[in-house]
Amino acid sequence: MKEVYQYIEDHKEMYVKWLFDLCEQPSVAAQNRGIKETAEMVEHHLKNLGAEVELVATEGNPVVYGEIQNGKEKTLSFYNHYDVQPEDPIDQWLSDPFTPEIRDGKIYARGVADNKGTLLSRICAVHAYQAVYGTLPINLKFLVEGEEEIGSPHLEEFIINNPKKIQADGCIWENGFKTLDGRLQITLGCKGMLYVELRAKGANIDLHSAKAAIVENPAWRLVWALSTLKNTKEEVLIEGFYDKVKPLTKEERKLTEEMELDEAADLDNLGLKNYVNNLTGFPLKEKLIFQPTCTICGIESGYTAEGSKTVLPSTAKVKLDFRLVSEQDPEEIYDLLVKHLDKHGFSDIEVIKLKGQRAGTTELTDPLVEKVVSTAQQFYDQKPQVLRSQAGTGPMYNLCQKFGIPSLGFGVGNATSQNHAPNENINLTDYIEGIKFMASVLRSYA
């Protein structure tokens, strides 16, 4: 691989420019901003690799599909996304979010870590490999969607209508990081999710708060309902919620024990004194990776602007997400939630399901895992940190495990990349190393 690595070194300014160009183009799915233009930029990059490319239309944003068919025995797919989160709050950025800037060895831009840096590292790796060897040692598929940041609402439409396009021997998932101590992190799965909105209604208009003596307050109603869902020990109180959560296997326990987590550095980075319930050590790591959650993502009611306004609100709403693990089914969890609220006297509260996704994981002994882990150890000259699952959620199950396709994720982010937050960044050296590592995976997987 020395010639490929040297080619990447010789052309790294070009590869950085490609990344800058892509990050300069806004692609905010939540606001439908710049989507068409960004999809076409990704299409151009894939055509530049000699791929057969198609912008596959959905009822939402198009999926950019590219295929390089070399008549090889094995086919690897890349799942990525070209959409990004909104840049708000803009005033907390130290530079314009859509004007990439290098400061102290880091590239700052919205989407540079999630997910344009990783996407470009894969495109550049293929480009360099082809430039040196002429052809790839495997067949490749690119599945690049434009709605991941809003929950991939139309990816299932693409999957149902294009079953042959997703078939592969293995899939490299969209994102990943280096740990605080600089080790590459490889994740073998994603948590699932149920995302809902609860709505409580009172009078038909907001009232003077003097009426609170005789008129029920929907904000209190919602608070009381929420208090039945979880206790102060972070335990979800919905009956049957944990029924399908599997205990750790010996291999999973060993993997978790080996997981390095610099708690002091992480807490300092987050500006916190402790984790929930003062967890530390193995119980902390187990909860992060293997336990489901119930989280209030946002709550709204009444008057919250400057000054005072004595008002009795007419409505209240809250958005909740449940991160799911093991065999937890979002449809079943939704039904359990509704039954729970009814049982506790809150049948008047409307429960709106916004999205659901099952957890997906790949077996530790899968050949894809063994190949990538051993390649990482050789390339980085240290053992990577292998996680059974990332703590976040993605459509991995629907795209991979549902069809028997093993998958794992790694990328070019770092422990302080600040995904979804102001001053999102990656290390310049991680980007160039990520291109080289991806090229080495292409060779080793063949």
DRENDO-1510 file (C-alpha; in Angstrom, 1 decimal, always signed):
<recs>
REC; n; res; u; v; w
REC; 1; MET; +0.0; +0.0; +0.0 .
REC; 2; LYS; +3.0; +2.3; +0.1 .
REC; 3; GLU; +2.3; +3.7; -3.4 .
REC; 4; VAL; -1.3; +4.4; -2.5 .
REC; 5; TYR; -0.3; +6.1; +0.7 .
REC; 6; GLN; +2.3; +8.2; -1.2 .
REC; 7; TYR; -0.3; +9.2; -3.8 .
REC; 8; ILE; -2.7; +10.3; -1.0 .
REC; 9; GLU; +0.2; +12.4; +0.5 .
REC; 10; ASP; +1.0; +13.9; -2.9 .
REC; 11; HIS; -2.7; +14.8; -3.5 .
REC; 12; LYS; -3.8; +15.7; +0.0 .
REC; 13; GLU; -4.3; +19.4; -0.9 .
REC; 14; MET; -6.8; +18.3; -3.6 .
REC; 15; TYR; -8.6; +16.0; -1.2 .
REC; 16; VAL; -8.9; +18.8; +1.4 .
REC; 17; LYS; -10.3; +21.1; -1.3 .
REC; 18; TRP; -12.9; +18.5; -2.3 .
REC; 19; LEU; -14.0; +18.4; +1.4 .
REC; 20; PHE; -14.0; +22.2; +1.6 .
REC; 21; ASP; -16.1; +22.5; -1.5 .
REC; 22; LEU; -18.7; +20.0; -0.2 .
REC; 23; CYS; -18.8; +21.7; +3.2 .
REC; 24; GLU; -19.3; +25.1; +1.6 .
REC; 25; GLN; -22.5; +23.9; +0.2 .
REC; 26; PRO; -25.3; +23.9; +2.8 .
REC; 27; SER; -27.5; +20.8; +2.8 .
REC; 28; VAL; -29.8; +21.2; +5.8 .
REC; 29; ALA; -32.5; +18.6; +5.5 .
REC; 30; ALA; -34.6; +20.0; +8.3 .
REC; 31; GLN; -35.0; +23.2; +6.2 .
REC; 32; ASN; -34.8; +21.7; +2.7 .
REC; 33; ARG; -31.9; +23.9; +2.0 .
REC; 34; GLY; -29.3; +23.1; -0.6 .
REC; 35; ILE; -30.3; +19.5; -0.9 .
REC; 36; LYS; -30.5; +19.3; -4.7 .
REC; 37; GLU; -27.1; +21.0; -5.2 .
REC; 38; THR; -25.4; +18.8; -2.7 .
REC; 39; ALA; -26.8; +15.6; -4.1 .
REC; 40; GLU; -25.5; +16.6; -7.5 .
REC; 41; MET; -22.0; +17.3; -6.1 .
REC; 42; VAL; -21.9; +13.8; -4.6 .
REC; 43; GLU; -23.1; +12.5; -7.9 .
REC; 44; HIS; -20.3; +14.3; -9.7 .
REC; 45; HIS; -17.7; +12.8; -7.3 .
REC; 46; LEU; -19.0; +9.2; -7.8 .
REC; 47; LYS; -19.0; +9.7; -11.6 .
REC; 48; ASN; -15.4; +10.8; -11.3 .
REC; 49; LEU; -14.6; +7.4; -9.9 .
REC; 50; GLY; -16.2; +5.7; -12.9 .
REC; 51; ALA; -19.2; +4.6; -11.0 .
REC; 52; GLU; -22.6; +4.0; -12.5 .
REC; 53; VAL; -24.6; +6.7; -10.7 .
REC; 54; GLU; -28.3; +7.3; -10.2 .
REC; 55; LEU; -30.2; +9.9; -8.2 .
REC; 56; VAL; -32.9; +7.7; -6.9 .
REC; 57; ALA; -36.0; +9.8; -6.3 .
REC; 58; THR; -38.1; +9.3; -3.1 .
REC; 59; GLU; -41.1; +11.2; -1.7 .
REC; 60; GLY; -38.4; +13.1; +0.2 .
REC; 61; ASN; -34.8; +13.8; -0.7 .
REC; 62; PRO; -33.0; +11.7; -3.3 .
REC; 63; VAL; -30.6; +8.9; -2.5 .
REC; 64; VAL; -27.4; +9.1; -4.4 .
REC; 65; TYR; -26.6; +5.5; -5.5 .
REC; 66; GLY; -23.3; +4.6; -7.1 .
REC; 67; GLU; -21.9; +1.2; -8.2 .
REC; 68; ILE; -18.5; +0.2; -9.3 .
REC; 69; GLN; -18.8; -3.3; -10.7 .
REC; 70; ASN; -15.4; -5.0; -11.4 .
REC; 71; GLY; -16.7; -8.6; -11.6 .
REC; 72; LYS; -15.0; -9.4; -8.3 .
REC; 73; GLU; -16.0; -12.0; -5.8 .
REC; 74; LYS; -16.9; -9.6; -3.0 .
REC; 75; THR; -19.1; -6.5; -2.8 .
REC; 76; LEU; -18.7; -3.9; -0.1 .
REC; 77; SER; -21.2; -1.1; +0.4 .
REC; 78; PHE; -20.8; +2.3; +2.0 .
REC; 79; TYR; -23.7; +4.0; +3.8 .
REC; 80; ASN; -23.3; +7.7; +4.2 .
REC; 81; HIS; -25.5; +10.9; +4.2 .
REC; 82; TYR; -25.0; +14.2; +2.5 .
REC; 83; ASP; -27.4; +16.2; +4.7 .
REC; 84; VAL; -26.4; +18.1; +7.8 .
REC; 85; GLN; -27.9; +19.6; +10.9 .
REC; 86; PRO; -29.0; +23.3; +11.0 .
REC; 87; GLU; -26.1; +25.6; +12.0 .
REC; 88; ASP; -28.0; +27.3; +14.9 .
REC; 89; PRO; -27.0; +28.9; +17.2 .
REC; 90; ILE; -24.8; +30.8; +14.8 .
REC; 91; ASP; -23.5; +33.3; +17.3 .
REC; 92; GLN; -21.6; +30.5; +19.1 .
REC; 93; TRP; -19.5; +29.7; +16.0 .
REC; 94; LEU; -16.0; +31.1; +15.9 .
REC; 95; SER; -16.1; +31.1; +12.1 .
REC; 96; ASP; -18.8; +30.9; +9.4 .
REC; 97; PRO; -20.3; +27.4; +9.6 .
REC; 98; PHE; -20.4; +27.1; +5.8 .
REC; 99; THR; -17.0; +28.6; +5.2 .
REC; 100; PRO; -14.5; +25.8; +6.2 .
REC; 101; GLU; -11.5; +27.0; +8.1 .
REC; 102; ILE; -8.4; +25.4; +9.4 .
REC; 103; ARG; -7.3; +26.4; +12.9 .
REC; 104; ASP; -4.7; +24.7; +15.0 .
REC; 105; GLY; -4.7; +21.6; +12.8 .
REC; 106; LYS; -8.5; +21.3; +12.8 .
REC; 107; ILE; -11.0; +21.8; +10.0 .
REC; 108; TYR; -14.1; +23.6; +11.2 .
REC; 109; ALA; -17.4; +23.5; +9.3 .
REC; 110; ARG; -21.0; +22.3; +9.6 .
REC; 111; GLY; -21.1; +18.7; +8.5 .
REC; 112; VAL; -17.3; +18.2; +8.3 .
REC; 113; ALA; -17.6; +15.4; +11.0 .
REC; 114; ASP; -21.2; +14.4; +10.4 .
REC; 115; ASN; -20.9; +13.2; +7.7 .
REC; 116; LYS; -19.1; +14.9; +4.8 .
REC; 117; GLY; -15.5; +14.2; +6.1 .
REC; 118; THR; -16.1; +10.5; +6.3 .
REC; 119; LEU; -18.0; +10.4; +3.0 .
REC; 120; LEU; -15.1; +12.2; +1.2 .
REC; 121; SER; -12.5; +10.0; +2.9 .
REC; 122; ARG; -14.1; +7.0; +1.2 .
REC; 123; ILE; -14.4; +8.7; -2.1 .
REC; 124; CYS; -10.8; +9.8; -2.0 .
REC; 125; ALA; -9.6; +6.3; -0.9 .
REC; 126; VAL; -11.2; +4.8; -4.0 .
REC; 127; HIS; -9.8; +7.6; -6.2 .
REC; 128; ALA; -6.3; +7.0; -4.9 .
REC; 129; TYR; -6.5; +3.2; -5.2 .
REC; 130; GLN; -7.7; +3.4; -8.8 .
REC; 131; ALA; -5.1; +6.0; -9.7 .
REC; 132; VAL; -2.3; +3.6; -8.5 .
REC; 133; TYR; -3.7; +0.2; -9.4 .
REC; 134; GLY; -6.2; +1.0; -12.1 .
REC; 135; THR; -9.0; -1.1; -10.7 .
REC; 136; LEU; -10.4; -2.0; -7.3 .
REC; 137; PRO; -10.0; -5.5; -5.7 .
REC; 138; ILE; -13.7; -5.6; -4.9 .
REC; 139; ASN; -17.0; -4.4; -6.2 .
REC; 140; LEU; -18.4; -1.2; -4.4 .
REC; 141; LYS; -21.7; +0.3; -3.8 .
REC; 142; PHE; -22.4; +3.8; -2.4 .
REC; 143; LEU; -25.7; +4.5; -0.7 .
REC; 144; VAL; -25.7; +8.2; +0.2 .
REC; 145; GLU; -29.0; +9.5; +1.6 .
REC; 146; GLY; -30.1; +13.1; +2.2 .
REC; 147; GLU; -32.4; +12.7; +5.2 .
REC; 148; GLU; -30.4; +11.0; +8.0 .
REC; 149; GLU; -30.4; +14.1; +10.1 .
REC; 150; ILE; -34.3; +14.1; +10.2 .
REC; 151; GLY; -34.6; +10.4; +10.9 .
REC; 152; SER; -34.4; +8.9; +7.4 .
REC; 153; PRO; -38.1; +9.0; +6.8 .
REC; 154; HIS; -37.9; +7.9; +3.2 .
REC; 155; LEU; -35.0; +5.5; +3.2 .
REC; 156; GLU; -37.4; +2.6; +3.7 .
REC; 157; GLU; -39.1; +3.6; +0.5 .
REC; 158; PHE; -35.7; +3.3; -1.3 .
REC; 159; ILE; -35.0; -0.1; +0.3 .
REC; 160; ILE; -38.4; -1.5; -0.7 .
REC; 161; ASN; -38.2; -0.3; -4.2 .
REC; 162; ASN; -34.5; -1.1; -4.8 .
REC; 163; PRO; -33.7; -4.4; -3.0 .
REC; 164; LYS; -30.9; -5.4; -5.4 .
REC; 165; LYS; -29.1; -2.1; -4.9 .
REC; 166; ILE; -28.6; -2.7; -1.2 .
REC; 167; GLN; -27.4; -6.3; -1.5 .
REC; 168; ALA; -23.7; -6.6; -0.4 .
REC; 169; ASP; -21.4; -8.9; +1.5 .
REC; 170; GLY; -20.8; -6.2; +4.1 .
REC; 171; CYS; -21.5; -2.6; +4.8 .
REC; 172; ILE; -19.3; +0.2; +6.2 .
REC; 173; TRP; -21.5; +2.5; +8.2 .
REC; 174; GLU; -21.6; +6.2; +8.1 .
REC; 175; ASN; -19.6; +7.6; +10.9 .
REC; 176; GLY; -17.1; +7.1; +13.7 .
REC; 177; PHE; -14.5; +8.8; +15.9 .
REC; 178; LYS; -11.2; +8.5; +17.6 .
REC; 179; THR; -11.3; +8.3; +21.3 .
REC; 180; LEU; -9.8; +10.9; +23.7 .
REC; 181; ASP; -6.6; +8.8; +23.8 .
REC; 182; GLY; -6.4; +8.8; +20.0 .
REC; 183; ARG; -7.5; +5.2; +19.2 .
REC; 184; LEU; -9.8; +4.5; +16.3 .
REC; 185; GLN; -13.3; +3.5; +17.4 .
REC; 186; ILE; -15.1; +0.8; +15.5 .
REC; 187; THR; -18.8; +0.3; +16.3 .
REC; 188; LEU; -20.7; -2.9; +15.5 .
REC; 189; GLY; -24.2; -1.6; +15.8 .
REC; 190; CYS; -26.7; +1.2; +16.5 .
REC; 191; LYS; -29.4; +1.6; +19.1 .
REC; 192; GLY; -33.0; +1.7; +18.0 .
REC; 193; MET; -35.4; +4.5; +18.7 .
REC; 194; LEU; -39.0; +5.4; +19.4 .
REC; 195; TYR; -39.6; +9.1; +19.0 .
REC; 196; VAL; -43.0; +10.5; +20.2 .
REC; 197; GLU; -44.8; +13.7; +21.0 .
REC; 198; LEU; -47.2; +13.9; +23.9 .
REC; 199; ARG; -49.8; +16.7; +23.8 .
REC; 200; ALA; -52.1; +17.8; +26.6 .
REC; 201; LYS; -55.0; +20.3; +26.0 .
REC; 202; GLY; -56.9; +22.5; +28.4 .
REC; 203; ALA; -59.2; +25.4; +27.7 .
REC; 204; ASN; -59.7; +26.5; +24.1 .
REC; 205; ILE; -57.5; +29.7; +24.6 .
REC; 206; ASP; -54.8; +30.8; +27.1 .
REC; 207; LEU; -56.4; +32.2; +30.2 .
REC; 208; HIS; -55.5; +34.6; +33.0 .
REC; 209; SER; -53.7; +32.6; +35.6 .
REC; 210; ALA; -56.3; +33.6; +38.2 .
REC; 211; LYS; -58.5; +30.9; +36.5 .
REC; 212; ALA; -55.9; +28.3; +37.6 .
REC; 213; ALA; -58.0; +28.0; +40.8 .
REC; 214; ILE; -60.7; +26.2; +38.9 .
REC; 215; VAL; -59.4; +25.3; +35.4 .
REC; 216; GLU; -57.0; +22.5; +34.9 .
REC; 217; ASN; -53.5; +23.4; +33.6 .
REC; 218; PRO; -52.3; +21.1; +30.7 .
REC; 219; ALA; -48.7; +21.9; +31.6 .
REC; 220; TRP; -49.1; +20.4; +35.0 .
REC; 221; ARG; -51.1; +17.5; +33.5 .
REC; 222; LEU; -48.2; +16.8; +31.2 .
REC; 223; VAL; -45.6; +17.0; +34.0 .
REC; 224; TRP; -47.6; +14.6; +36.1 .
REC; 225; ALA; -47.8; +12.2; +33.2 .
REC; 226; LEU; -44.1; +12.4; +32.6 .
REC; 227; SER; -43.3; +11.8; +36.3 .
REC; 228; THR; -44.9; +8.3; +35.9 .
REC; 229; LEU; -42.5; +7.3; +33.1 .
REC; 230; LYS; -39.1; +7.3; +34.9 .
REC; 231; ASN; -37.8; +7.4; +38.5 .
REC; 232; THR; -34.8; +9.2; +39.9 .
REC; 233; LYS; -32.7; +6.1; +39.4 .
REC; 234; GLU; -33.1; +6.5; +35.6 .
REC; 235; GLU; -35.3; +3.4; +35.5 .
REC; 236; VAL; -38.1; +3.4; +33.0 .
REC; 237; LEU; -41.4; +2.5; +34.8 .
REC; 238; ILE; -43.4; +1.4; +31.7 .
REC; 239; GLU; -44.6; -2.2; +32.4 .
REC; 240; GLY; -42.9; -4.6; +30.0 .
REC; 241; PHE; -40.4; -2.0; +28.8 .
REC; 242; TYR; -37.3; -4.2; +29.7 .
REC; 243; ASP; -38.8; -7.6; +28.7 .
REC; 244; LYS; -36.8; -7.9; +25.5 .
REC; 245; VAL; -33.5; -6.5; +26.8 .
REC; 246; LYS; -31.0; -9.3; +26.7 .
REC; 247; PRO; -28.3; -9.8; +29.3 .
REC; 248; LEU; -24.7; -9.3; +28.1 .
REC; 249; THR; -22.9; -12.3; +26.7 .
REC; 250; LYS; -19.4; -13.2; +27.9 .
REC; 251; GLU; -17.9; -11.7; +24.8 .
REC; 252; GLU; -19.9; -8.5; +25.2 .
REC; 253; ARG; -18.9; -8.2; +28.8 .
REC; 254; LYS; -15.2; -8.7; +27.9 .
REC; 255; LEU; -15.5; -6.1; +25.2 .
REC; 256; THR; -17.1; -3.6; +27.5 .
REC; 257; GLU; -14.5; -4.2; +30.2 .
REC; 258; GLU; -11.7; -3.5; +27.7 .
REC; 259; MET; -13.5; -0.3; +26.5 .
REC; 260; GLU; -11.4; +2.7; +27.6 .
REC; 261; LEU; -13.4; +5.7; +28.8 .
REC; 262; ASP; -11.5; +8.6; +30.3 .
REC; 263; GLU; -14.2; +9.7; +32.6 .
REC; 264; ALA; -12.4; +12.7; +34.1 .
REC; 265; ALA; -11.5; +14.1; +30.6 .
REC; 266; ASP; -15.0; +13.4; +29.3 .
REC; 267; LEU; -16.7; +15.1; +32.2 .
REC; 268; ASP; -14.4; +18.1; +32.0 .
REC; 269; ASN; -15.1; +18.4; +28.2 .
REC; 270; LEU; -18.9; +18.3; +29.0 .
REC; 271; GLY; -18.5; +20.8; +31.9 .
REC; 272; LEU; -20.0; +18.2; +34.4 .
REC; 273; LYS; -19.1; +16.9; +37.8 .
REC; 274; ASN; -20.5; +13.5; +37.5 .
REC; 275; TYR; -22.7; +11.1; +35.3 .
REC; 276; VAL; -26.2; +10.1; +36.3 .
REC; 277; ASN; -26.5; +8.2; +39.6 .
REC; 278; ASN; -22.8; +8.9; +40.0 .
REC; 279; LEU; -22.1; +5.9; +37.7 .
REC; 280; THR; -18.5; +5.0; +37.0 .
REC; 281; GLY; -16.5; +2.1; +35.6 .
REC; 282; PHE; -18.2; -0.9; +34.1 .
REC; 283; PRO; -21.8; +0.1; +35.1 .
REC; 284; LEU; -21.3; +3.4; +33.3 .
REC; 285; LYS; -20.1; +1.8; +30.1 .
REC; 286; GLU; -22.8; -0.9; +30.3 .
REC; 287; LYS; -25.5; +1.7; +30.6 .
REC; 288; LEU; -24.1; +3.8; +27.8 .
REC; 289; ILE; -24.0; +0.9; +25.3 .
REC; 290; PHE; -26.5; -1.7; +26.4 .
REC; 291; GLN; -29.3; +0.0; +28.2 .
REC; 292; PRO; -32.4; +1.7; +26.8 .
REC; 293; THR; -33.3; +5.3; +27.7 .
REC; 294; CYS; -36.3; +7.6; +28.0 .
REC; 295; THR; -35.3; +11.2; +27.3 .
REC; 296; ILE; -37.2; +14.5; +27.3 .
REC; 297; CYS; -35.9; +16.2; +24.1 .
REC; 298; GLY; -38.0; +19.4; +24.4 .
REC; 299; ILE; -41.0; +20.7; +26.3 .
REC; 300; GLU; -43.2; +23.7; +25.5 .
REC; 301; SER; -46.1; +25.4; +27.1 .
REC; 302; GLY; -47.3; +28.9; +28.0 .
REC; 303; TYR; -45.2; +32.0; +28.1 .
REC; 304; THR; -41.3; +31.7; +28.2 .
REC; 305; ALA; -40.1; +35.1; +26.8 .
REC; 306; GLU; -38.6; +38.0; +28.7 .
REC; 307; GLY; -40.4; +39.3; +31.8 .
REC; 308; SER; -43.6; +38.0; +33.3 .
REC; 309; LYS; -46.9; +37.1; +31.9 .
REC; 310; THR; -49.4; +35.5; +34.3 .
REC; 311; VAL; -51.0; +33.0; +31.9 .
REC; 312; LEU; -52.7; +29.7; +32.2 .
REC; 313; PRO; -51.7; +27.9; +29.0 .
REC; 314; SER; -54.2; +26.1; +26.9 .
REC; 315; THR; -51.8; +23.5; +25.5 .
REC; 316; ALA; -48.6; +21.7; +26.5 .
REC; 317; LYS; -46.4; +19.3; +24.5 .
REC; 318; VAL; -43.2; +17.4; +25.0 .
REC; 319; LYS; -41.0; +15.4; +22.6 .
REC; 320; LEU; -39.6; +12.2; +24.0 .
REC; 321; ASP; -37.1; +9.7; +22.6 .
REC; 322; PHE; -36.6; +6.2; +23.7 .
REC; 323; ARG; -33.3; +4.6; +22.7 .
REC; 324; LEU; -33.9; +0.9; +22.2 .
REC; 325; VAL; -31.6; -2.1; +22.5 .
REC; 326; SER; -31.6; -5.8; +21.8 .
REC; 327; GLU; -35.0; -7.0; +20.5 .
REC; 328; GLN; -37.0; -4.0; +21.7 .
REC; 329; ASP; -39.5; -3.2; +18.9 .
REC; 330; PRO; -40.6; +0.5; +18.6 .
REC; 331; GLU; -44.1; -0.5; +17.7 .
REC; 332; GLU; -44.4; -2.6; +20.9 .
REC; 333; ILE; -42.9; +0.1; +23.0 .
REC; 334; TYR; -45.3; +2.6; +21.6 .
REC; 335; ASP; -48.2; +0.3; +22.5 .
REC; 336; LEU; -46.8; -0.1; +26.0 .
REC; 337; LEU; -46.4; +3.6; +26.4 .
REC; 338; VAL; -50.1; +4.3; +25.5 .
REC; 339; LYS; -51.3; +1.5; +27.8 .
REC; 340; HIS; -49.1; +2.9; +30.6 .
REC; 341; LEU; -50.6; +6.4; +30.3 .
REC; 342; ASP; -54.1; +5.0; +30.1 .
REC; 343; LYS; -53.5; +2.9; +33.2 .
REC; 344; HIS; -52.3; +5.9; +35.2 .
REC; 345; GLY; -55.3; +8.1; +34.3 .
REC; 346; PHE; -53.8; +10.0; +31.3 .
REC; 347; SER; -55.8; +8.6; +28.5 .
REC; 348; ASP; -56.6; +12.3; +27.5 .
REC; 349; ILE; -53.0; +12.9; +26.5 .
REC; 350; GLU; -52.4; +12.4; +22.8 .
REC; 351; VAL; -49.4; +10.2; +21.9 .
REC; 352; ILE; -48.1; +10.9; +18.4 .
REC; 353; LYS; -45.5; +8.5; +17.0 .
REC; 354; LEU; -43.0; +10.5; +14.9 .
REC; 355; LYS; -40.5; +7.7; +14.1 .
REC; 356; GLY; -39.4; +4.3; +15.1 .
REC; 357; GLN; -36.2; +2.2; +14.4 .
REC; 358; ARG; -35.0; -1.2; +15.6 .
REC; 359; ALA; -31.5; -1.7; +17.0 .
REC; 360; GLY; -29.0; -3.4; +14.7 .
REC; 361; THR; -25.8; -5.2; +15.6 .
REC; 362; THR; -23.2; -7.4; +13.9 .
REC; 363; GLU; -21.7; -10.5; +15.4 .
REC; 364; LEU; -18.3; -10.1; +16.9 .
REC; 365; THR; -16.9; -13.1; +15.0 .
REC; 366; ASP; -18.1; -11.9; +11.6 .
REC; 367; PRO; -15.3; -11.9; +8.9 .
REC; 368; LEU; -16.0; -8.2; +8.2 .
REC; 369; VAL; -15.3; -7.4; +11.8 .
REC; 370; GLU; -12.2; -9.5; +12.0 .
REC; 371; LYS; -10.8; -8.0; +8.8 .
REC; 372; VAL; -11.4; -4.4; +9.7 .
REC; 373; VAL; -10.2; -4.7; +13.3 .
REC; 374; SER; -7.0; -6.5; +12.3 .
REC; 375; THR; -6.4; -3.9; +9.5 .
REC; 376; ALA; -6.9; -1.0; +12.0 .
REC; 377; GLN; -4.5; -2.6; +14.5 .
REC; 378; GLN; -1.8; -2.9; +11.8 .
REC; 379; PHE; -2.4; +0.5; +10.2 .
REC; 380; TYR; -2.6; +2.5; +13.4 .
REC; 381; ASP; -0.1; +0.3; +15.3 .
REC; 382; GLN; -2.4; +0.0; +18.2 .
REC; 383; LYS; -5.6; -1.9; +19.0 .
REC; 384; PRO; -8.8; -0.1; +18.1 .
REC; 385; GLN; -11.6; +0.4; +20.5 .
REC; 386; VAL; -14.4; -1.9; +19.4 .
REC; 387; LEU; -17.9; -1.1; +20.7 .
REC; 388; ARG; -20.8; -3.5; +20.6 .
REC; 389; SER; -23.0; -0.6; +19.5 .
REC; 390; GLN; -22.9; +3.2; +19.3 .
REC; 391; ALA; -25.1; +5.0; +21.8 .
REC; 392; GLY; -26.9; +6.8; +19.0 .
REC; 393; THR; -29.4; +5.6; +16.4 .
REC; 394; GLY; -29.4; +5.0; +12.6 .
REC; 395; PRO; -31.3; +3.0; +10.0 .
REC; 396; MET; -28.7; +0.2; +10.2 .
REC; 397; TYR; -31.2; -2.6; +11.0 .
REC; 398; ASN; -33.5; -1.8; +8.0 .
REC; 399; LEU; -30.6; -1.5; +5.6 .
REC; 400; CYS; -28.3; -4.3; +6.8 .
REC; 401; GLN; -29.3; -6.8; +9.5 .
REC; 402; LYS; -32.8; -7.2; +8.2 .
REC; 403; PHE; -31.2; -8.7; +5.1 .
REC; 404; GLY; -28.4; -10.6; +6.7 .
REC; 405; ILE; -25.7; -8.0; +5.8 .
REC; 406; PRO; -23.1; -7.4; +8.4 .
REC; 407; SER; -22.1; -3.8; +9.1 .
REC; 408; LEU; -19.7; -1.8; +11.2 .
REC; 409; GLY; -18.8; +1.9; +11.4 .
REC; 410; PHE; -15.7; +4.0; +11.6 .
REC; 411; GLY; -14.8; +7.5; +10.4 .
REC; 412; VAL; -12.7; +10.6; +10.7 .
REC; 413; GLY; -14.2; +12.4; +13.7 .
REC; 414; ASN; -12.7; +12.8; +17.1 .
REC; 415; ALA; -14.0; +12.8; +20.7 .
REC; 416; THR; -14.5; +16.6; +20.6 .
REC; 417; SER; -15.8; +16.9; +17.0 .
REC; 418; GLN; -19.0; +18.5; +18.4 .
REC; 419; ASN; -21.4; +16.9; +16.0 .
REC; 420; HIS; -24.7; +18.8; +15.8 .
REC; 421; ALA; -23.2; +21.7; +17.8 .
REC; 422; PRO; -21.4; +24.9; +17.0 .
REC; 423; ASN; -17.7; +24.7; +15.9 .
REC; 424; GLU; -18.1; +21.1; +14.5 .
REC; 425; ASN; -14.6; +19.9; +13.5 .
REC; 426; ILE; -12.2; +17.1; +12.5 .
REC; 427; ASN; -8.5; +16.9; +12.7 .
REC; 428; LEU; -6.8; +17.5; +9.4 .
REC; 429; THR; -4.4; +14.6; +10.1 .
REC; 430; ASP; -7.4; +12.3; +10.9 .
REC; 431; TYR; -8.9; +13.1; +7.5 .
REC; 432; ILE; -5.8; +12.2; +5.6 .
REC; 433; GLU; -5.2; +9.1; +7.7 .
REC; 434; GLY; -8.8; +8.1; +7.3 .
REC; 435; ILE; -8.3; +8.1; +3.5 .
REC; 436; LYS; -5.3; +5.9; +3.8 .
REC; 437; PHE; -7.0; +3.5; +6.2 .
REC; 438; MET; -10.1; +3.2; +4.0 .
REC; 439; ALA; -7.8; +2.3; +1.1 .
REC; 440; SER; -6.1; -0.4; +3.2 .
REC; 441; VAL; -9.6; -1.8; +4.1 .
REC; 442; LEU; -10.4; -2.1; +0.4 .
REC; 443; ARG; -7.3; -4.3; +0.0 .
REC; 444; SER; -7.6; -6.4; +3.1 .
REC; 445; TYR; -11.3; -7.1; +2.6 .
REC; 446; ALA; -10.6; -8.6; -0.8 .
</recs>
